[in-house]
Protein backbone atom coordinates (compact mmCIF):
# COMPACT_ATOMS: atom_id res chain seq x y z
CA UNK A 1 0.00 0.00 0.00
CA UNK A 2 1.22 3.49 -0.78
CA UNK A 3 0.61 5.04 2.61
CA UNK A 4 0.67 8.59 1.29
CA UNK A 5 -2.46 8.31 -0.82
CA UNK A 6 -4.99 9.94 1.50
CA UNK A 7 -7.36 12.72 0.50
CA UNK A 8 -8.97 14.70 3.32
CA UNK A 9 -12.36 16.36 2.83
CA UNK A 10 -13.45 19.17 5.17
CA UNK A 11 -17.10 20.27 4.85
CA UNK A 12 -17.46 23.76 6.31
CA UNK A 13 -20.38 26.09 6.98
CA UNK A 14 -19.80 29.38 8.83
CA UNK A 15 -16.70 27.86 10.41
CA UNK A 16 -14.46 30.91 10.25
CA UNK A 17 -13.71 30.80 13.97
CA UNK A 18 -12.59 27.18 14.08
CA UNK A 19 -11.44 26.20 10.59
CA UNK A 20 -7.85 27.44 11.01
CA UNK A 21 -7.30 25.12 13.98
CA UNK A 22 -8.89 22.21 12.09
CA UNK A 23 -6.63 22.75 9.09
CA UNK A 24 -3.59 23.09 11.35
CA UNK A 25 -4.36 19.70 12.89
CA UNK A 26 -4.47 18.17 9.40
CA UNK A 27 -1.29 19.88 8.30
CA UNK A 28 0.46 18.70 11.49
CA UNK A 29 -0.09 15.01 10.67
CA UNK A 30 2.97 12.81 11.07
CA UNK A 31 2.02 11.30 7.72
CA UNK A 32 0.80 14.05 5.43
CA UNK A 33 -2.20 13.59 3.14
CA UNK A 34 -1.70 14.16 -0.56
CA UNK A 35 -4.75 16.40 -0.76
CA UNK A 36 -6.91 18.58 1.48
CA UNK A 37 -10.27 19.67 0.04
CA UNK A 38 -12.24 22.31 1.95
CA UNK A 39 -15.84 22.58 0.76
CA UNK A 40 -17.46 25.87 1.76
CA UNK A 41 -21.18 25.10 1.92
CA UNK A 42 -22.48 28.61 1.26
CA UNK A 43 -20.98 30.26 4.33
CA UNK A 44 -21.85 33.87 5.09
CA UNK A 45 -18.79 34.49 7.27
CA UNK A 46 -15.05 34.40 6.43
CA UNK A 47 -14.81 30.60 6.06
CA UNK A 48 -13.50 30.82 2.48
CA UNK A 49 -10.90 33.44 3.40
CA UNK A 50 -9.67 31.32 6.31
CA UNK A 51 -9.41 28.29 4.03
CA UNK A 52 -7.42 30.25 1.46
CA UNK A 53 -5.13 31.71 4.12
CA UNK A 54 -4.38 28.25 5.50
CA UNK A 55 -3.90 26.57 2.15
CA UNK A 56 -0.77 24.53 1.45
CA UNK A 57 0.41 22.61 -1.59
CA UNK A 58 -2.08 19.88 -2.40
CA UNK A 59 -5.05 21.75 -0.96
CA UNK A 60 -8.03 23.29 -2.69
CA UNK A 61 -11.25 25.14 -1.95
CA UNK A 62 -14.67 24.39 -3.42
CA UNK A 63 -17.48 26.92 -2.92
CA UNK A 64 -21.13 25.85 -3.07
CA UNK A 65 -24.50 27.41 -2.45
CA UNK A 66 -25.76 26.07 0.86
CA UNK A 67 -26.93 22.49 0.29
CA UNK A 68 -26.04 20.58 3.47
CA UNK A 69 -23.15 18.46 4.64
CA UNK A 70 -23.97 15.48 2.40
CA UNK A 71 -23.75 17.60 -0.75
CA UNK A 72 -20.57 19.23 0.54
CA UNK A 73 -18.89 15.87 1.13
CA UNK A 74 -20.08 14.61 -2.26
CA UNK A 75 -18.47 17.66 -3.89
CA UNK A 76 -15.23 16.80 -2.13
CA UNK A 77 -15.45 13.19 -3.26
CA UNK A 78 -15.80 14.34 -6.87
CA UNK A 79 -12.28 15.79 -6.83
CA UNK A 80 -10.61 13.46 -4.32
CA UNK A 81 -7.56 11.68 -5.70
CA UNK A 82 -6.46 9.43 -2.85
CA UNK A 83 -6.90 5.68 -2.58
CA UNK A 84 -8.02 6.33 1.00
CA UNK A 85 -10.44 9.04 2.11
CA UNK A 86 -10.79 10.84 5.41
CA UNK A 87 -13.30 13.46 6.55
CA UNK A 88 -13.05 16.09 9.28
CA UNK A 89 -15.70 18.58 10.35
CA UNK A 90 -14.46 22.16 10.33
CA UNK A 91 -14.63 22.51 14.11
CA UNK A 92 -12.94 19.24 15.14
CA UNK A 93 -9.27 18.32 15.50
CA UNK A 94 -7.13 15.30 14.72
CA UNK A 95 -4.42 13.84 16.89
CA UNK A 96 -1.01 14.24 15.18
CA UNK A 97 -0.72 10.53 14.33
CA UNK A 98 -4.35 10.03 13.24
CA UNK A 99 -3.68 9.13 9.61
CA UNK A 100 -0.44 7.27 10.26
CA UNK A 101 -1.93 5.05 12.97
CA UNK A 102 -5.08 4.29 10.96
CA UNK A 103 -3.12 3.46 7.82
CA UNK A 104 -0.86 1.19 9.87
CA UNK A 105 -3.97 -0.55 11.23
CA UNK A 106 -5.48 -1.24 7.81
CA UNK A 107 -2.07 -2.30 6.50
CA UNK A 108 -1.85 -4.87 9.31
CA UNK A 109 -5.44 -5.94 8.56
CA UNK A 110 -5.65 -5.98 4.75
CA UNK A 111 -9.22 -7.27 4.72
CA UNK A 112 -10.51 -3.99 6.15
CA UNK A 113 -12.19 -1.38 3.99
CA UNK A 114 -12.47 1.20 6.78
CA UNK A 115 -10.90 1.94 10.15
CA UNK A 116 -12.84 3.57 13.02
CA UNK A 117 -10.76 5.21 15.76
CA UNK A 118 -11.25 6.70 19.20
CA UNK A 119 -12.72 10.11 19.98
CA UNK A 120 -12.52 12.42 22.95
CA UNK A 121 -14.61 15.57 23.44
CA UNK A 122 -13.67 19.04 24.65
CA UNK A 123 -15.65 22.19 25.39
CA UNK A 124 -14.81 24.99 22.98
CA UNK A 125 -12.45 27.31 24.88
CA UNK A 126 -14.07 30.42 23.41
CA UNK A 127 -17.33 29.80 25.30
CA UNK A 128 -18.36 31.79 28.31
CA UNK A 129 -18.65 29.99 31.63
CA UNK A 130 -22.46 29.72 31.49
CA UNK A 131 -22.49 28.07 28.05
CA UNK A 132 -19.52 25.86 28.90
CA UNK A 133 -21.21 24.61 32.08
CA UNK A 134 -24.13 23.21 30.06
CA UNK A 135 -21.88 20.92 28.00
CA UNK A 136 -20.71 17.55 29.32
CA UNK A 137 -17.88 15.89 27.39
CA UNK A 138 -18.19 12.11 27.25
CA UNK A 139 -15.39 9.75 28.16
CA UNK A 140 -13.00 8.81 25.34
CA UNK A 141 -14.46 6.00 23.23
CA UNK A 142 -14.42 4.42 19.81
CA UNK A 143 -16.95 6.49 17.89
CA UNK A 144 -18.49 5.84 14.49
CA UNK A 145 -18.10 9.42 13.33
CA UNK A 146 -16.88 10.56 9.92
CA UNK A 147 -13.92 12.39 11.45
CA UNK A 148 -12.71 9.23 13.18
CA UNK A 149 -12.95 6.96 10.13
CA UNK A 150 -10.55 6.23 7.29
CA UNK A 151 -12.28 4.69 4.24
CA UNK A 152 -10.97 2.90 1.18
CA UNK A 153 -11.99 4.90 -1.88
CA UNK A 154 -13.34 1.81 -3.64
CA UNK A 155 -16.12 1.51 -1.06
CA UNK A 156 -17.82 4.56 -2.57
CA UNK A 157 -17.89 2.87 -5.97
CA UNK A 158 -19.77 -0.04 -4.38
CA UNK A 159 -22.02 1.97 -2.06
CA UNK A 160 -22.64 5.28 -3.78
CA UNK A 161 -22.45 8.83 -2.44
CA UNK A 162 -23.97 10.43 0.65
CA UNK A 163 -27.72 11.03 0.58
CA UNK A 164 -28.22 14.80 0.02
CA UNK A 165 -31.81 14.56 1.27
CA UNK A 166 -30.44 14.03 4.79
CA UNK A 167 -29.46 17.32 6.43
CA UNK A 168 -28.26 15.30 9.44
CA UNK A 169 -27.39 11.63 9.69
CA UNK A 170 -25.97 11.18 6.20
CA UNK A 171 -22.85 9.50 7.61
CA UNK A 172 -24.82 6.96 9.65
CA UNK A 173 -26.98 6.23 6.61
CA UNK A 174 -23.93 5.77 4.37
CA UNK A 175 -22.18 3.44 6.84
CA UNK A 176 -25.28 1.25 7.01
CA UNK A 177 -25.42 1.08 3.21
CA UNK A 178 -21.70 0.34 2.97
CA UNK A 179 -21.85 -2.49 5.47
CA UNK A 180 -24.86 -4.00 3.72
CA UNK A 181 -22.87 -3.83 0.47
CA UNK A 182 -20.16 -5.92 2.13
CA UNK A 183 -17.63 -3.31 3.28
CA UNK A 184 -15.58 -4.40 6.30
CA UNK A 185 -15.22 -1.82 9.11
CA UNK A 186 -12.70 -2.41 11.88
CA UNK A 187 -12.33 -0.60 15.21
CA UNK A 188 -8.93 0.87 15.98
CA UNK A 189 -8.32 1.20 19.72
CA UNK A 190 -6.43 4.46 19.50
CA UNK A 191 -7.45 8.07 20.03
CA UNK A 192 -7.50 9.84 16.66
CA UNK A 193 -9.92 12.79 17.00
CA UNK A 194 -10.96 15.53 19.41
CA UNK A 195 -14.56 16.64 18.97
CA UNK A 196 -15.36 20.26 19.81
CA UNK A 197 -18.55 20.90 21.80
CA UNK A 198 -20.36 24.21 21.40
CA UNK A 199 -24.03 25.27 21.32
CA UNK A 200 -23.84 26.46 17.72
CA UNK A 201 -23.13 22.97 16.47
CA UNK A 202 -26.17 21.66 14.57
CA UNK A 203 -25.64 18.23 16.10
CA UNK A 204 -26.16 19.70 19.58
CA UNK A 205 -29.86 20.28 18.85
CA UNK A 206 -31.65 17.34 20.45
CA UNK A 207 -34.80 17.79 18.38
CA UNK A 208 -32.83 17.95 15.11
CA UNK A 209 -30.72 14.96 16.09
CA UNK A 210 -33.72 12.84 17.09
CA UNK A 211 -35.54 13.69 13.87
CA UNK A 212 -32.50 12.82 11.78
CA UNK A 213 -31.98 9.49 13.52
CA UNK A 214 -35.64 8.60 12.98
CA UNK A 215 -35.34 9.39 9.27
CA UNK A 216 -32.14 7.34 8.98
CA UNK A 217 -33.75 4.44 10.85
CA UNK A 218 -36.74 4.46 8.48
CA UNK A 219 -34.42 4.31 5.47
CA UNK A 220 -32.48 1.42 6.99
CA UNK A 221 -35.69 -0.50 7.73
CA UNK A 222 -36.92 0.10 4.18
CA UNK A 223 -33.66 -1.32 2.78
CA UNK A 224 -33.99 -4.43 4.91
CA UNK A 225 -37.60 -4.97 3.87
CA UNK A 226 -36.68 -4.56 0.22
CA UNK A 227 -33.83 -7.08 0.58
CA UNK A 228 -36.17 -9.57 2.28
QUICOR-V115887 format. One record per residue. N is the residue number from 1. NEAR is the number of other ideal C-beta (glycine too) atoms within 10 Angstrom. Layout:
# QUICOR-V115887
n;near
N;NEAR
N;NEAR
This chain:
# QUICOR-V115887
n;near
1;10
2;10
3;14
4;14
5;16
6;26
7;22
8;29
9;24
10;27
11;27
12;28
13;21
14;18
15;25
16;17
17;17
18;23
19;27
20;15
21;16
22;25
23;24
24;12
25;18
26;22
27;15
28;14
29;18
30;11
31;16
32;18
33;21
34;17
35;20
36;26
37;28
38;30
39;27
40;27
41;24
42;15
43;21
44;9
45;15
46;15
47;24
48;17
49;14
50;25
51;29
52;14
53;11
54;19
55;15
56;10
57;8
58;14
59;19
60;14
61;19
62;19
63;14
64;17
65;7
66;13
67;16
68;22
69;24
70;23
71;23
72;29
73;26
74;22
75;21
76;23
77;18
78;11
79;13
80;21
81;13
82;19
83;16
84;26
85;27
86;28
87;25
88;25
89;23
90;28
91;20
92;24
93;22
94;23
95;21
96;14
97;17
98;29
99;24
100;17
101;19
102;27
103;22
104;16
105;20
106;22
107;12
108;9
109;12
110;7
111;7
112;21
113;21
114;22
115;26
116;22
117;24
118;17
119;21
120;17
121;18
122;14
123;16
124;17
125;8
126;11
127;16
128;7
129;6
130;7
131;15
132;15
133;10
134;11
135;16
136;8
137;13
138;11
139;6
140;12
141;11
142;16
143;19
144;14
145;20
146;23
147;23
148;27
149;22
150;25
151;25
152;19
153;17
154;12
155;22
156;18
157;9
158;13
159;20
160;13
161;15
162;24
163;18
164;15
165;12
166;19
167;16
168;21
169;22
170;24
171;20
172;19
173;22
174;23
175;22
176;17
177;19
178;20
179;15
180;13
181;13
182;10
183;19
184;14
185;16
186;15
187;15
188;23
189;8
190;16
191;19
192;28
193;23
194;18
195;20
196;20
197;20
198;18
199;12
200;14
201;16
202;13
203;14
204;13
205;14
206;8
207;7
208;14
209;14
210;11
211;14
212;20
213;13
214;11
215;17
216;21
217;14
218;10
219;18
220;15
221;10
222;10
223;14
224;11
225;8
226;7
227;7
228;5
